[in-house]
Amino acid sequence: MLDIEVGTSVEDLAAMEGLVIDPARHQVLPDGDYIKGARRHTGLDVLFIYRHRETGNFVLAGWTIKGKMCIELMSWAGEHLLQGAPSYQEIAHRTRPVEEQRRERIAQIRAVREKERAGMKVSEQARDEQVKRARARGDIKGAASLLMSPYTAREESPKEFDATIDKMTEASYHATPKISTRGLELPSSS
């Protein structure tokens, strides 16, 4: 008995992703100075440019199967090829190895988290200082309130800090009893 297994080919997978060059929709442009420079700058000989016939946009792409299938990297609109075209540095940045891009993204995430941690530390220190001041004034309720409520220092989040200050100012204004000054006028001396 003959065992036959039918699977999906690389071409079928690429076609499912919509990466097949169709001459009715895609006009592959001849190699000019711009694409040759991009290839030299990146070291990628698979780069090419096509113009999308429906949108009129230019698309920088890389061949996965030369003449048949590609991966689109970036697109731009323009009357001519160089109008709005990405610089060689932008192309090099976009075509960097995945591992390099991954390391850069991880470094960015770590930097953001470290900045958040530093801001939270500043908030904790500022809250502790406010609690010490309240206790020194004998304001035990104020100190307890500071310990129980969220506190954000300006260094941690300037927008959140300003919003909190605005809320506190408004709340204290409405909570403060208004005193009438009527009857406190000095008698007129006539």
C-alpha positions in Angstrom: 0.0 0.0 0.0 1.2 3.5 -0.9 1.3 6.2 1.8 0.8 9.6 0.4 0.8 12.7 2.5 -0.4 16.0 1.0 1.0 19.1 2.6 1.2 22.8 2.0 4.2 23.9 0.0 6.2 27.1 0.7 4.6 28.6 -2.4 1.1 27.8 -1.2 1.9 29.4 2.2 3.2 32.5 0.6 0.2 32.7 -1.7 -2.1 32.5 1.3 -0.3 35.4 2.9 -0.8 37.5 -0.3 2.8 37.8 -1.2 2.6 36.6 -4.8 3.7 39.2 -7.4 0.8 39.6 -9.8 1.7 41.6 -12.9 -1.9 42.8 -13.1 -1.5 44.5 -9.7 2.3 44.9 -9.2 4.6 46.7 -11.6 8.2 45.6 -10.7 10.5 48.5 -11.5 13.8 48.1 -13.2 16.9 48.5 -11.1 17.9 52.1 -10.7 20.5 53.9 -8.7 18.2 54.1 -5.6 17.6 50.4 -5.2 21.2 49.6 -6.1 22.3 52.0 -3.3 19.8 50.4 -0.9 21.2 46.9 -1.7 24.8 48.2 -1.2 23.9 49.9 2.0 22.1 46.8 3.5 24.0 44.0 1.9 20.7 42.5 0.7 20.7 41.6 -2.9 17.0 40.4 -2.8 15.6 44.0 -2.4 13.5 45.4 -5.2 10.8 48.0 -5.7 7.4 47.7 -7.3 4.6 50.1 -7.9 1.2 49.0 -6.8 -1.1 49.5 -9.8 -4.2 50.0 -7.7 -3.0 52.4 -5.1 -0.1 54.0 -7.0 2.2 53.5 -4.0 5.8 52.4 -4.3 6.7 49.3 -2.3 10.2 48.2 -1.1 10.2 44.4 -0.9 12.5 41.5 -0.8 12.2 38.4 -2.9 11.5 35.1 -1.1 11.2 33.3 -4.5 12.8 35.5 -7.1 10.2 36.8 -9.7 7.3 35.1 -7.9 7.0 35.9 -4.2 8.1 38.6 -1.8 7.9 40.2 1.6 6.8 43.8 1.6 9.1 45.9 3.8 7.7 49.5 3.5 5.6 51.6 1.1 5.3 55.3 0.3 3.2 57.5 -1.9 4.7 59.9 -4.4 4.5 61.1 -8.0 8.0 59.7 -8.6 10.1 57.1 -6.9 12.3 59.4 -4.8 9.4 61.5 -3.5 8.8 60.3 0.0 11.2 57.4 -0.4 12.8 56.1 2.8 16.5 56.9 3.4 19.1 54.2 3.2 19.4 54.4 7.0 15.7 53.8 7.4 15.9 50.8 5.1 18.9 49.4 7.0 17.1 49.9 10.3 14.0 48.1 8.9 16.0 45.2 7.5 18.2 44.5 10.6 18.4 41.0 11.8 15.5 39.9 14.0 17.8 39.1 16.9 19.2 42.6 16.9 15.7 44.1 16.8 14.7 41.8 19.7 17.6 42.9 21.8 16.9 46.6 21.1 13.3 46.2 22.1 14.1 44.4 25.3 16.6 47.2 26.2 13.8 49.8 25.6 11.4 47.9 27.8 14.0 47.6 30.6 14.8 51.3 30.4 11.0 52.2 30.7 10.6 49.8 33.6 13.7 51.2 35.3 12.4 54.8 34.9 9.0 53.7 36.3 10.8 52.0 39.3 12.9 55.2 39.9 9.7 57.3 39.8 7.9 55.0 42.2 10.9 55.3 44.6 10.7 59.1 44.4 7.0 58.9 45.1 7.6 56.7 48.2 10.3 59.1 49.5 8.0 62.1 48.9 5.1 60.4 50.7 7.3 59.5 53.6 8.5 63.1 53.9 4.9 64.3 53.8 3.9 61.8 56.5 6.8 62.9 58.7 5.7 66.6 58.3 2.1 65.7 59.2 3.2 63.8 62.3 5.5 66.6 63.3 2.5 69.0 63.1 0.5 66.5 65.2 -1.8 65.7 62.3 -2.2 62.0 62.9 -5.3 61.8 60.7 -3.5 63.5 57.8 -0.5 61.1 58.2 -2.8 58.1 58.2 -4.6 59.5 55.1 -1.3 59.9 53.3 -0.3 56.3 54.1 -3.6 54.9 52.9 -4.1 56.8 49.7 -2.2 56.5 46.5 0.6 59.1 46.1 2.4 60.0 42.9 5.3 62.4 42.9 5.8 64.8 40.0 9.0 62.9 39.0 7.0 59.7 38.6 4.2 61.1 36.5 3.9 64.9 36.0 0.4 64.7 34.5 -1.0 62.4 37.2 0.7 64.6 39.9 -0.9 67.8 38.5 -4.3 66.1 38.3 -4.1 65.0 41.9 -3.0 68.5 43.1 -6.0 70.0 41.2 -8.4 67.5 42.8 -7.0 68.2 46.2 -7.2 71.9 45.8 -10.8 71.7 44.6 -11.8 69.3 47.4 -10.2 71.5 50.1 -11.8 74.6 48.6 -15.3 73.0 48.8 -14.6 71.5 52.3 -13.5 74.9 53.7 -16.3 76.7 55.5 -17.0 80.1 53.9 -17.0 83.0 56.4 -19.2 86.0 55.9 -17.4 89.3 56.5 -20.7 91.1 56.9 -20.8 93.0 60.2 -17.0 93.1 60.4 -16.8 96.5 58.7 -15.4 99.3 60.8 -18.0 101.8 61.8 -17.7 104.9 59.6 -16.5 107.9 61.4 -18.6 110.8 60.5 
